[in-house]
Structures are given as structure tokens and as C-alpha cells.
């Protein structure tokens, strides 16, 4: 996974999220629009071509859509104007659009198998459960089937699991094997493993209480009042509250009635000792508010932090990031008589970020119209001074511009110095500086691109590098060859990332994707 280039004034980015946002359009382009280009790209990069499993929709040069398999053989000829939907990659079920009326948002479709034979003829329309999902967290073993304006569920073999009798069928956050349904203007939940009702359709609305993996309780509304029900249909809090609060606990739930807020355990038993100002509920503590100030109590009602903060963020069992006028890291410890809260930073910071995967803090301080960043480990021991340019929680590295230096360095999460090759282990080209100019070597140390550029990014995840010569930016490919001559003046960029012929227009703050 390769790096990005950041301005000093830009906020740090979570690279998992950044890469997810960046990669999705490319996946669409490569997977759907440019599949025929993949072999040529692979050949140009001297990468061995391997066959993939499954089916792929693609568009030919005439703009028509078809389907090919993982070895590039045609399954459905390119004869369709709309993209062919493949709900499950390893199933030969292909949904093709026949008639589309964009003005009325109407369309008709049919389903073909790998022989080009129409299947599911008995239904008016077939759709996947959800379009455009990044991760398939819902049950992919069923499809929505339409008949006379109503929806049902059918599996890939054509077996009807629920007759078309619903007004709506949709996923519920990240809750697997459960689908929200609407019938006769009332909501319920069906189980796609047992193909039965988990919650009867008698409610005005049903929503997951929290989008955490370990919490699958529902906020149900009967008439106008809220209650809580488990995913299996057990009511744990009666429908008599004005609001069910969004929480971060799998063991407790908070509810509001008027100005009063109550805390319940997962069995629906009220926990005593809490005031009206419950804000957040965690596995072991509650953040609450009094007169606009935040404090922390244990689930047993014992005070951990007095209500004197404007912000509180729980980091671990005994550490919090807090704010009064500025930010600090507070450690709490329970003695024989009372809980002691200790501020761990001698000087309060303008901001403090905690990086969970790396288990470290970065505190920001203003100094002479610049921002200085200090890195602390999980024990709040000072480890580095500099600026965090890149953080990758998955691959376990960070890229840092050290204080009073123009050189960028790589570290693992133990704050041990590592090489670019270790950090960007999937790259094949690595920067070096010679006489103030930037070039690139391979992992054996052989110079592939001489040091002739004034500046350059690291190789991105697609193999491309942005290079600067005389103030103009261009791009190199995986082999170090120029694909875009340095010719673009780029101002106020967050990152420069040339992906084939992707570039920022001259002096413009937009990104253009071109094939």
C-alpha cells in the first residue's frame, strides 16, 4: 500500500477510509468499464496474468454491456445499453435492463443464466437486496422478486422464500441474516437463515440501536412511543419512551421520557443512581452532563470524573482525552477511598488525536504560527516530535516529517525506524535523493529513474508516481516511464495522485478521471 502526499496544513487522514474512498471508483472502472484493459496493463507492468474466479460485467468500445468469466471468455455478448448486474460473483445469474425511463425512474429487467437463457420468468422484476454496497454484510443468497408491485424473496435456484407481499425490503445497517420489511404500512424483521419472522410487522418504525458488531438490538416504535427489542423479537424495554439513545455498549441501553433519562441493562432492568444528563453509554461507564459540563460515572453510579469538562473521549479503561479550555490526557485510578484523576500532559494541547491501531496519541501545539506535533505512546511517554503525514493502521506504519527536518521517515507503532521498502512492501519503486534531486530505485537498489526531479510522491497503490520538474507535475508508471509529462501547475492540493491518466487540471481544485 503506497503513500500519499499531504500539505502541512491538512488534517491527518485515516488511510483505511481514504483508500476505501479512493479505490471504489477505480474498482468500478477496472471491474466494469475497463476489464478489457486489465491484460494490457498487466503486460505493461511485467506482472504475470492470473485467471480470476467468477463473472464480470464489462462495456465494449461501442458502449454496450456484456459479461465475461474470469478467463476472459464471453458469457453474455455486449448487446445491452445498461450495465449488467451480477448480484453474486460466483453465480451465473445476470440481471439485464431492457427498458429504462429515467424521467419516471422506471425500468424493466430480465434474468439470464450463463447459457443466455431467461430464468425467473414468473416475476415482473428481479433485484439484488442492495445496490452499490461496499461490503456485502447482508444475506446474498436471496434476491428481491417483484410481482404486481409487491416484493418477495427468491434464492438463486428459483425457490421462493417469501411470497411477493411486502411494500419494502431492505438491509439493517451491519446486521446480517436479518432484513427489514414493510407490510400493510407496518414494519417487521425477517430472518433470512430460517426464513421466518424475527419481529412481527406491527411497528411504525424499526432501527438498529447501534451499528456495532456486538449490538443487534432494535429501537421499535409502536404508535408514537419507543421501546427496545432484541434481534430475535424479545422485548426488553416497554414501548413507553420518547427516545432510545444511541449508545456504545452491548450490555446497556439508555432511554428518555420527557427530560428524564434512564439506564437499563440488556435484560431491561433499570440501573439506579443516574441523573437526567446521560450522553453516552459504554461497556463500563456513562458520560453524563450537568449544566453544560460533562463528567463520567461507572455503571454502578460511582463518580470517575467530575462534571467540569466541555469534551470527553474515552480511550481505554483508565484513560480519557478531555477538554476544558484546551485538551489533556487524563488517567484515573481507584484507591481505597476515592478515584484519583491525573492530567498526564504538563502543557495542554490545541488538539489530541488517538490512533487506535497504533495505540498512540498525537498532541498538537501552536508555536510561531506553525503547528508542532508531539507523539506519545499508550503510556503517554514522549516518543517523537514532528508532523504525521500518513498513518496506516492496517499495515502498521506511519510516515513522519521530523521536527526541524525536511526529511520524511517511516516508523512502526513501536516507534522504531523502518525503511520505505518495509512500509510500502507492495511497491516496486522507492525514492532516493541525490544532490537535492529525487529518483527511484527498485528493491535491489538498482536505479530505475535517475535523480532528475525536484520533487516526487511515493508510488501509489496502482503503481503510479507524481513527479515535479521546474514547478510542473506529471506522472510515472509502474516501470518508471513517463505517462504524463510534467506540465501541470498544482496549487492548494491535498494530495497528488496520478492514476494512469488521472490528474488535476491546471490551477483547478478538481480531479478528472480519464481513460
Order of alpha helices (4+ residues) and beta strands (2+ residues): alpha-alpha-beta-beta-beta-beta-beta-beta-beta-beta-beta-beta-beta-beta-beta-beta-beta-beta-beta-beta-beta-beta-beta-beta-beta-beta-beta-beta-beta-beta-beta-beta-beta-beta-beta-beta-beta-beta-beta-alpha-beta-beta-beta-beta-beta-beta-beta-beta-beta
